[in-house]
């Protein structure tokens, strides 16, 4: 029973943490359609190479992409 209780606590904590992180990622996120319009209107400098930005939501712009454009002022 002690081991099962410990596993249950780990699972519940994991689920609560995932919900918390998902809420943080959704807060202040920009829809990908709006980001595409913004990049079309004011295209940043382009550099060679490919960058992959992983995200769980394909309707929102990944935060890593936003930070890359903000700090480096380039788009791969």
Buried (B, 14 or more C-beta within 10 A) or exposed (E): EEEEEEEEEEEEEEEEEEEEEEEEBEEEBBEBEEBEEBEEEEEBEEEEEEEEEEBEEEEBBBBEBBEBBEEEEEBB
